[in-house]
Amino acid sequence: MPLKVEGDKKTSLILTSWFDVEIDHPAVKSGLSRFNEVSGLALEITVIEKTETDKLGNTYTSKMAGVTDYKEITMKRNLTPDNGFWLWMKDIRDGKEDFRHAGAIVLYSTADKEIGRWTFENAWPSKWSASDLDAGTDDVIVEEVVLQIEMLKRTK
């Protein structure tokens, strides 16, 4: 349902069901990086507090913006034969120097139209894991990848 905000500006409620992860890495195949869950699209600016005293002896605290911290992005999907993230981590473990890559999280409408995009830079996986293996259940194995990033921008 469309909402009217601030005069002519309009916005719609955005569903989280349709999104894709794009990563500019040769081992991570385009179109196969469909994740069920992405968390950590966040940045935090540290607060620097400075206590000052005015001419009358009154003290007050002013707050200034400090360093921006980009949070890690955690992605989960059903395990498939695609081992691109495993190979990327192997490159890092084996000392390959150009292991940082750009990427994006892209949101789509139910009509498959792009409605949101967060781009990130200098990403690299710091963790890969799979859910526990249990022969007594028919649960799908879930792959989890944690990306470290150095920049996050909302571009759409």
N, CA, C and O of each residue as an XYZ file, in Angstrom:
624
protein
N       0.849     -1.170      0.000
C       0.000      0.000      0.000
C       0.897      1.236      0.000
O       1.721      1.393      0.901
N       0.752      2.123     -1.001
C       1.585      3.325     -1.053
C       1.310      4.254      0.124
O       0.175      4.375      0.586
N       2.341      4.890      0.589
C       2.244      5.867      1.662
C       2.664      7.209      1.117
O       3.594      7.282      0.315
N       2.001      8.280      1.532
C       2.374      9.617      1.098
C       3.203     10.256      2.200
O       2.786     10.303      3.357
N       4.382     10.749      1.833
C       5.292     11.318      2.807
C       5.831     12.632      2.274
O       6.239     12.697      1.114
N       5.845     13.675      3.082
C       6.439     14.966      2.754
C       6.046     15.468      1.367
O       6.889     15.554      0.474
N       4.782     15.797      1.188
C       4.352     16.382     -0.073
C       4.311     15.372     -1.201
O       3.534     14.418     -1.158
N       5.150     15.578     -2.219
C       5.108     14.745     -3.417
C       5.877     13.442     -3.283
O       5.699     12.543     -4.104
N       6.725     13.314     -2.275
C       7.527     12.102     -2.137
C       6.618     10.926     -1.789
O       5.777     11.018     -0.895
N       6.803      9.809     -2.519
C       6.019      8.608     -2.257
C       6.964      7.461     -1.992
O       8.070      7.407     -2.531
N       6.523      6.558     -1.167
C       7.299      5.365     -0.894
C       6.340      4.205     -0.728
O       5.180      4.404     -0.367
N       6.798      3.028     -0.979
C       5.997      1.825     -0.789
C       6.673      0.967      0.256
O       7.875      1.082      0.497
N       5.904      0.127      0.858
C       6.484     -0.833      1.776
C       7.342     -1.792      0.967
O       6.939     -2.239     -0.107
N       8.505     -2.102      1.471
C       9.430     -2.965      0.744
C       9.449     -4.332      1.409
O       9.695     -4.449      2.610
N       9.188     -5.360      0.620
C       9.258     -6.730      1.114
C      10.691     -7.217      1.033
O      11.424     -6.848      0.115
N      11.095     -8.039      1.982
C      12.470     -8.545      1.981
C      12.590     -9.876      1.257
O      13.661    -10.482      1.259
N      11.525    -10.335      0.646
C      11.519    -11.665      0.047
C      12.308    -11.776     -1.248
O      12.766    -12.866     -1.590
N      12.478    -10.693     -1.966
C      13.121    -10.752     -3.275
C      14.396     -9.930     -3.263
O      14.361     -8.701     -3.314
N      15.517    -10.622     -3.194
C      16.800     -9.930     -3.224
C      17.849    -10.851     -3.809
O      17.655    -12.063     -3.907
N      18.948    -10.263     -4.191
C      20.058    -11.024     -4.752
C      21.357    -10.449     -4.211
O      21.416     -9.286     -3.810
N      22.390    -11.269     -4.204
C      23.719    -10.842     -3.795
C      24.603    -10.898     -5.031
O      24.719    -11.942     -5.673
N      25.224     -9.776     -5.361
C      26.152     -9.721     -6.491
C      27.552     -9.517     -5.936
O      27.769     -8.641     -5.098
N      28.503    -10.322     -6.397
C      29.890    -10.171     -5.956
C      30.803    -10.283     -7.162
O      30.675    -11.197     -7.978
N      31.720     -9.343     -7.259
C      32.644     -9.273     -8.388
C      33.857    -10.169     -8.115
O      34.971     -9.683     -7.918
N      33.620    -11.474     -8.106
C      34.699    -12.443     -7.893
C      34.507    -13.578     -8.888
O      33.395    -14.088     -9.029
N      35.574    -13.985     -9.586
C      35.417    -15.004    -10.632
C      34.884    -16.352    -10.141
O      34.223    -17.053    -10.907
N      35.147    -16.733     -8.903
C      34.693    -18.032     -8.396
C      33.235    -18.001     -7.939
O      32.587    -19.044     -7.846
N      32.720    -16.802     -7.655
C      31.342    -16.666     -7.195
C      30.491    -16.395     -8.429
O      30.447    -15.272     -8.932
N      29.829    -17.415     -8.901
C      29.102    -17.345    -10.167
C      27.884    -16.440    -10.064
O      27.093    -16.543     -9.126
N      27.746    -15.552    -11.041
C      26.604    -14.655    -11.092
C      25.322    -15.468    -11.237
O      25.267    -16.424    -12.010
N      24.309    -15.087    -10.498
C      23.038    -15.779    -10.564
C      22.943    -16.976     -9.628
O      21.842    -17.423     -9.307
N      24.080    -17.498     -9.186
C      24.054    -18.626     -8.266
C      24.211    -18.174     -6.826
O      24.182    -18.992     -5.906
N      24.375    -16.882     -6.628
C      24.575    -16.358     -5.277
C      23.251    -15.939     -4.657
O      23.160    -14.871     -4.051
N      22.249    -16.753     -4.800
C      20.943    -16.457     -4.226
C      20.917    -16.937     -2.777
O      21.048    -18.126     -2.488
N      20.747    -15.991     -1.898
C      20.743    -16.291     -0.476
C      19.330    -16.176      0.073
O      18.513    -15.407     -0.433
N      19.053    -16.949      1.115
C      17.760    -16.907      1.794
C      17.706    -15.794      2.831
O      16.632    -15.304      3.180
N      18.888    -15.400      3.320
C      18.942    -14.433      4.414
C      20.232    -13.632      4.326
O      21.307    -14.189      4.104
N      20.117    -12.325      4.501
C      21.281    -11.438      4.580
C      21.056    -10.527      5.775
O      19.995     -9.915      5.903
N      22.053    -10.434      6.652
C      21.948     -9.528      7.791
C      23.241     -8.730      7.914
O      24.292     -9.139      7.420
N      23.142     -7.600      8.571
C      24.326     -6.787      8.814
C      24.471     -5.603      7.887
O      25.538     -4.990      7.849
N      23.431     -5.255      7.132
C      23.503     -4.042      6.323
C      23.433     -2.869      7.287
O      22.355     -2.352      7.581
N      24.593     -2.460      7.772
C      24.615     -1.442      8.825
C      25.931     -0.686      8.821
O      26.980     -1.208      8.445
N      25.837      0.534      9.243
C      27.032      1.311      9.539
C      26.785      2.041     10.839
O      25.649      2.363     11.185
N      27.853      2.293     11.544
C      27.747      2.965     12.834
C      28.832      4.030     12.911
O      29.997      3.775     12.607
N      28.434      5.204     13.315
C      29.392      6.307     13.477
C      29.653      6.460     14.970
O      28.733      6.685     15.757
N      30.911      6.335     15.343
C      31.240      6.479     16.760
C      30.981      7.918     17.212
O      31.099      8.866     16.436
N      30.632      8.044     18.459
C      30.336      9.355     19.040
C      31.512      9.781     19.901
O      31.948      9.043     20.785
N      32.015     10.960     19.639
C      33.091     11.531     20.442
C      32.470     12.598     21.338
O      31.903     13.580     20.858
N      32.586     12.390     22.637
C      32.030     13.358     23.581
C      33.137     14.259     24.106
O      34.227     13.802     24.447
N      32.836     15.527     24.162
C      33.795     16.511     24.637
C      33.106     17.371     25.696
O      32.105     18.030     25.415
N      33.641     17.359     26.902
C      33.078     18.163     27.977
C      33.783     19.513     27.995
O      35.011     19.598     27.998
N      32.974     20.560     28.006
C      33.525     21.921     27.967
C      32.914     22.752     29.098
O      31.880     22.397     29.665
N      33.566     23.840     29.403
C      33.079     24.770     30.418
C      32.958     26.150     29.788
O      33.885     26.632     29.138
N      31.785     26.790     29.993
C      31.614     28.129     29.422
C      32.197     29.185     30.368
O      32.748     28.838     31.412
N      32.080     30.463     30.014
C      32.667     31.557     30.778
C      32.091     31.686     32.181
O      32.731     32.241     33.074
N      30.865     31.165     32.374
C      30.217     31.257     33.684
C      30.523     30.046     34.565
O      30.050     29.970     35.699
N      31.308     29.102     34.052
C      31.674     27.928     34.827
C      30.714     26.758     34.669
O      30.863     25.734     35.336
N      29.729     26.908     33.788
C      28.798     25.810     33.522
C      29.454     24.799     32.583
O      30.088     25.169     31.595
N      29.290     23.532     32.905
C      29.857     22.501     32.026
C      28.754     21.909     31.155
O      27.594     21.814     31.555
N      29.148     21.528     29.987
C      28.227     20.869     29.062
C      29.032     19.902     28.201
O      30.249     20.025     28.060
N      28.329     18.954     27.641
C      28.961     17.960     26.790
C      28.484     18.153     25.361
O      27.283     18.180     25.091
N      29.428     18.286     24.462
C      29.076     18.334     23.044
C      29.467     16.999     22.418
O      30.412     16.338     22.849
N      28.721     16.628     21.403
C      28.966     15.349     20.740
C      29.321     15.593     19.281
O      28.678     16.372     18.578
N      30.376     14.894     18.851
C      30.839     15.025     17.473
C      30.874     13.650     16.826
O      30.953     12.627     17.506
N      30.815     13.645     15.503
C      30.894     12.393     14.753
C      32.345     11.928     14.686
O      33.255     12.723     14.453
N      32.540     10.654     14.891
C      33.875     10.064     14.826
C      34.024      9.165     13.602
O      33.541      9.489     12.517
N      34.683      8.059     13.788
C      34.988      7.123     12.707
C      33.742      6.312     12.352
O      32.968      5.929     13.229
N      33.558      6.056     11.056
C      32.458      5.220     10.594
C      32.913      3.770     10.582
O      33.982      3.446     10.064
N      32.091      2.904     11.155
C      32.384      1.472     11.226
C      31.341      0.730     10.401
O      30.141      0.861     10.643
N      31.802     -0.045      9.429
C      30.901     -0.836      8.593
C      30.828     -2.238      9.171
O      31.855     -2.889      9.362
N      29.639     -2.697      9.444
C      29.434     -3.987     10.086
C      29.621     -5.118      9.080
O      29.510     -4.916      7.871
N      29.905     -6.301      9.596
C      30.061     -7.452      8.720
C      28.695     -7.885      8.194
O      27.677     -7.728      8.869
N      28.691     -8.428      6.989
C      27.471     -8.904      6.354
C      27.456    -10.427      6.456
O      28.400    -11.094      6.035
N      26.386    -10.965      7.014
C      26.232    -12.411      7.150
C      25.164    -12.871      6.169
O      24.063    -12.322      6.126
N      25.504    -13.886      5.382
C      24.597    -14.384      4.356
C      24.371    -15.878      4.566
O      25.307    -16.615      4.878
N      23.125    -16.322      4.395
C      22.795    -17.741      4.548
C      21.992    -18.199      3.335
O      21.139    -17.477      2.819
N      22.290    -19.421      2.897
C      21.557    -20.025      1.792
C      21.606    -21.540      1.933
O      22.406    -22.080      2.697
N      20.743    -22.214      1.187
C      20.787    -23.667      1.160
C      22.065    -24.085      0.455
O      22.430    -23.508     -0.569
N      22.737    -25.074      0.991
C      23.987    -25.547      0.410
C      23.722    -26.160     -0.958
O      22.813    -26.974     -1.125
N      24.529    -25.757     -1.931
C      24.433    -26.270     -3.300
C      25.816    -26.749     -3.725
O      26.779    -26.568     -2.980
N      25.938    -27.353     -4.900
C      27.263    -27.740     -5.382
C      28.183    -26.548     -5.675
O      29.390    -26.732     -5.836
N      27.631    -25.329     -5.747
C      28.446    -24.136     -6.000
C      29.408    -23.934     -4.826
O      28.970    -23.713     -3.697
N      30.710    -24.007     -5.088
C      31.705    -23.850     -4.026
C      32.513    -22.562     -4.172
O      33.656    -22.493     -3.720
N      31.933    -21.554     -4.792
C      32.633    -20.303     -5.036
C      33.161    -19.620     -3.785
O      34.290    -19.130     -3.775
N      32.363    -19.583     -2.739
C      32.819    -18.927     -1.511
C      33.919    -19.735     -0.837
O      34.843    -19.168     -0.254
N      33.820    -21.051     -0.917
C      34.876    -21.917     -0.386
C      36.194    -21.640     -1.116
O      37.242    -21.525     -0.481
N      36.142    -21.533     -2.455
C      37.345    -21.256     -3.244
C      37.915    -19.865     -2.937
O      39.131    -19.684     -2.892
N      37.039    -18.901     -2.730
C      37.469    -17.542     -2.383
C      38.220    -17.570     -1.053
O      39.279    -16.957     -0.921
N      37.672    -18.277     -0.078
C      38.359    -18.369      1.215
C      39.682    -19.121      1.075
O      40.656    -18.776      1.743
N      39.732    -20.125      0.233
C      40.967    -20.864     -0.007
C      42.033    -19.926     -0.587
O      43.200    -20.008     -0.202
N      41.643    -19.039     -1.507
C      42.582    -18.050     -2.055
C      43.192    -17.200     -0.942
O      44.395    -16.941     -0.938
N      42.361    -16.771     -0.005
C      42.842    -15.945      1.110
C      43.793    -16.761      1.982
O      44.883    -16.305      2.328
N      43.367    -17.970      2.330
C      44.203    -18.852      3.163
C      45.547    -19.133      2.518
O      46.566    -19.224      3.203
N      45.548    -19.272      1.183
C      46.773    -19.597      0.454
C      47.632    -18.372      0.150
O      48.661    -18.490     -0.517
N      47.221    -17.198      0.632
C      48.054    -16.003      0.505
C      47.852    -15.184     -0.748
O      48.671    -14.312     -1.039
N      46.794    -15.429     -1.502
C      46.527    -14.624     -2.683
C      46.278    -13.180     -2.250
O      45.498    -12.921     -1.334
N      46.948    -12.253     -2.917
C      46.925    -10.866     -2.448
C      45.698    -10.076     -2.882
O      45.254     -9.200     -2.139
N      45.136    -10.347     -4.043
C      44.001     -9.550     -4.519
C      42.674    -10.249     -4.191
O      41.913    -10.613     -5.087
N      42.415    -10.430     -2.891
C      41.240    -11.176     -2.457
C      40.047    -10.288     -2.134
O      38.975    -10.805     -1.820
N      40.196     -8.972     -2.199
C      39.094     -8.056     -1.881
C      38.312     -7.740     -3.154
O      38.888     -7.479     -4.210
N      36.978     -7.770     -3.025
C      36.129     -7.550     -4.192
C      34.909     -6.709     -3.824
O      34.494     -6.658     -2.666
N      34.351     -6.057     -4.828
C      33.145     -5.250     -4.646
C      31.913     -6.127     -4.800
O      31.989     -7.248     -5.305
N      30.781     -5.602     -4.360
C      29.539     -6.335     -4.501
C      28.341     -5.476     -4.173
O      28.461     -4.275     -3.930
N      27.189     -6.106     -4.168
C      25.949     -5.379     -3.889
C      24.880     -6.344     -3.382
O      24.879     -7.534     -3.696
N      23.976     -5.784     -2.592
C      22.746     -6.462     -2.207
C      21.653     -5.713     -2.958
O      21.519     -4.497     -2.817
N      20.873     -6.434     -3.755
C      19.885     -5.804     -4.627
C      18.489     -6.289     -4.252
O      18.239     -7.493     -4.191
N      17.582     -5.350     -4.000
C      16.192     -5.674     -3.692
C      15.348     -5.555     -4.949
O      15.567     -4.667     -5.773
N      14.376     -6.459     -5.093
C      13.486     -6.445     -6.247
C      12.032     -6.397     -5.788
O      11.684     -6.924     -4.732
N      11.198     -5.764     -6.588
C       9.760     -5.764     -6.327
C       9.186     -7.110     -6.747
O       9.882     -7.928     -7.349
N       7.924     -7.336     -6.431
C       7.284     -8.584     -6.846
C       7.168     -8.663     -8.370
O       6.952     -9.743     -8.920
N       7.309     -7.529     -9.049
C       7.306     -7.498    -10.519
C       8.720     -7.641    -11.075
O       8.940     -7.416    -12.265
N       9.688     -8.014    -10.223
C      11.081     -8.237    -10.610
C      11.777     -6.961    -11.096
O      12.640     -7.010    -11.973
N      11.390     -5.816    -10.514
C      12.016     -4.538    -10.841
C      12.919     -4.142     -9.666
O      12.520     -4.239     -8.505
N      14.133     -3.698     -9.979
C      15.057     -3.293     -8.913
C      14.510     -2.079     -8.182
O      14.187     -1.060     -8.792
N      14.411     -2.206     -6.840
C      13.872     -1.105     -6.043
C      14.824     -0.643     -4.947
O      14.538      0.339     -4.261
N      15.937     -1.322     -4.772
C      16.904     -0.924     -3.756
C      18.242     -1.581     -4.024
O      18.301     -2.695     -4.546
N      19.329     -0.886     -3.664
C      20.671     -1.434     -3.877
C      21.624     -0.855     -2.843
O      21.706      0.359     -2.658
N      22.345     -1.753     -2.171
C      23.436     -1.367     -1.289
C      24.714     -1.934     -1.910
O      24.827     -3.144     -2.105
N      25.658     -1.076     -2.214
C      26.928     -1.545     -2.749
C      27.958     -1.539     -1.635
O      27.918     -0.707     -0.729
N      28.887     -2.491     -1.724
C      29.958     -2.541     -0.739
C      31.280     -2.716     -1.465
O      31.331     -3.198     -2.596
N      32.355     -2.310     -0.786
C      33.683     -2.343     -1.381
C      34.641     -3.123     -0.499
O      34.448     -3.246      0.711
N      35.683     -3.649     -1.139
C      36.767     -4.357     -0.443
C      36.238     -5.471      0.457
O      36.679     -5.628      1.596
N      35.295     -6.234     -0.065
C      34.710     -7.336      0.705
C      35.575     -8.583      0.593
O      36.212     -8.841     -0.429
N      35.574     -9.345      1.684
C      36.250    -10.642      1.687
C      35.615    -11.512      2.763
O      35.223    -11.017      3.820
N      35.513    -12.813      2.491
C      34.878    -13.695      3.468
C      35.821    -14.025      4.616
O      36.950    -14.466      4.401
N      35.347    -13.808      5.831
C      36.143    -14.142      7.015
C      35.664    -15.440      7.666
O      36.324    -15.983      8.551
N      34.498    -15.930      7.213
C      33.981    -17.169      7.792
C      33.103    -17.869      6.770
O      32.305    -17.237      6.078
N      33.262    -19.179      6.686
C      32.368    -20.038      5.930
C      31.990    -21.181      6.857
O      32.853    -21.744      7.531
N      30.712    -21.527      6.898
C      30.296    -22.663      7.721
C      29.067    -23.316      7.101
O      28.345    -22.706      6.313
N      28.854    -24.561      7.476
C      27.665    -25.306      7.089
C      26.978    -25.783      8.356
O      27.625    -26.009      9.378
N      25.666    -25.933      8.282
C      24.927    -26.412      9.445
C      25.342    -27.845      9.775
O      25.953    -28.533      8.957
N      25.005    -28.272     10.964
C      25.379    -29.608     11.425
C      24.789    -30.687     10.523
O      23.676    -30.552     10.016
N      25.548    -31.747     10.335
C      25.082    -32.896      9.565
C      24.444    -33.880     10.540
O      25.040    -34.237     11.556
N      23.227    -34.313     10.220
C      22.496    -35.216     11.103
C      21.714    -36.195     10.242
O      20.753    -35.809      9.576
N      22.119    -37.459     10.251
C      21.458    -38.478      9.436
C      20.033    -38.754      9.899
O      19.259    -39.366      9.162
N      19.671    -38.319     11.097
C      18.338    -38.569     11.637
C      17.311    -37.522     11.247
O      16.181    -37.574     11.732
N      17.661    -36.577     10.392
C      16.724    -35.530      9.994
C      16.809    -35.315      8.489
O      17.794    -35.687      7.851
N      15.780    -34.718      7.940
C      15.800    -34.404      6.516
C      15.904    -32.889      6.288
O      15.469    -32.378      5.256
N      16.484    -32.181      7.262
C      16.672    -30.731      7.137
C      17.673    -30.411      6.031
O      18.621    -31.161      5.797
N      17.450    -29.302      5.368
C      18.361    -28.837      4.329
C      19.624    -28.288      4.992
O      19.542    -27.608      6.014
N      20.771    -28.575      4.426
C      22.037    -28.037      4.947
C      22.117    -26.569      4.559
O      21.879    -26.210      3.406
N      22.451    -25.728      5.519
C      22.534    -24.287      5.296
C      23.999    -23.857      5.297
O      24.761    -24.199      6.201
N      24.374    -23.107      4.273
C      25.714    -22.536      4.153
C      25.665    -21.100      4.675
O      24.746    -20.350      4.346
N      26.642    -20.720      5.479
C      26.719    -19.354      6.008
C      28.061    -18.759      5.637
O      29.105    -19.389      5.806
N      28.021    -17.523      5.123
C      29.234    -16.806      4.745
C      29.196    -15.449      5.432
O      28.182    -14.752      5.383
N      30.307    -15.070      6.076
C      30.420    -13.756      6.708
C      31.431    -12.943      5.908
O      32.577    -13.354      5.730
N      30.986    -11.781      5.430
C      31.850    -10.882      4.663
C      32.278     -9.699      5.512
O      31.464     -9.094      6.209
N      33.552     -9.376      5.447
C      34.058     -8.129      6.011
C      34.028     -7.101      4.884
O      34.421     -7.405      3.758
N      33.571     -5.902      5.176
C      33.509     -4.859      4.151
C      34.148     -3.585      4.673
O      34.260     -3.383      5.883
N      34.566     -2.725      3.750
C      35.189     -1.462      4.139
C      34.389     -0.241      3.748
O      34.768      0.881      4.083
N      33.283     -0.441      3.038
C      32.441      0.690      2.658
C      31.059      0.134      2.311
O      30.952     -0.937      1.713
N      30.006      0.856      2.683
C      28.647      0.477      2.338
C      27.910      1.734      1.907
O      27.906      2.739      2.617
N      27.279      1.667      0.725
C      26.541      2.816      0.210
C      25.168      2.363     -0.246
O      25.025      1.306     -0.861
N      24.169      3.159      0.054
C      22.845      2.904     -0.525
C      22.784      3.710     -1.806
O      22.795      4.940     -1.780
N      22.721      3.015     -2.918
C      22.763      3.697     -4.219
C      21.423      3.763     -4.893
O      21.293      4.398     -5.940
N      20.415      3.123     -4.324
C      19.068      3.211     -4.878
C      18.068      3.042     -3.756
O      16.861      3.081     -3.994
